[in-house]
Amino acid sequence: IPFIRNQITVNSNKDIIKLESFLNLAVFGLPGGITPFGGIDYYYNSSNQLTHWIEKEFAFGAGLVNADSVAVTTNAAGYRTIDEIHEWNGSSWDVAEKMIYGYNASNQLIDEILQSYDQSSSSFINSNRNKYTYNAQGETLTDTSFSYHGTWDISNIEVRTYTSFGDDLSKIDYAIDNGSPYVFSRQDY
């Protein structure tokens, strides 16, 4: 089994500023011993809000190289509203995707929209979406997944039930085929 170790570095506010993964290359018969295998560097503004992070991955002969970067936009309450994902092309960052988040008055996530970046039109194109509903205790009741084909089409619905003590009672995943739902999986707890 390859020796893998994760190391977390935090700042004075106890925010994670670096996550590093290490791998023992000797297990694979390769020189280098224990070496950094991947990581994420997190960056914050003066208000201590996350502004972006950069993911790094291991490349043989090069060590850790840039992989992805995510620029974060937050609302006044500090909740993420947009994540813009960039991919490293070897010399600069290319825009790849955008995730847009929506919240209700209780700051619960109710909407996530994934958009892919189209290089030819220099614009974002809708791709996938998830909508969430909650009960009075703040527990997720439904998670509805959509795919975009000119309109948002439902592809999956997850329905959860809870006991009066807030424990999971059941989870049912409905898949949608030609507009008709069917039970894809069910878990009773």
Order of alpha helices (4+ residues) and beta strands (2+ residues): beta-beta-beta-beta-beta-beta-beta-beta-beta-beta-beta-beta-beta
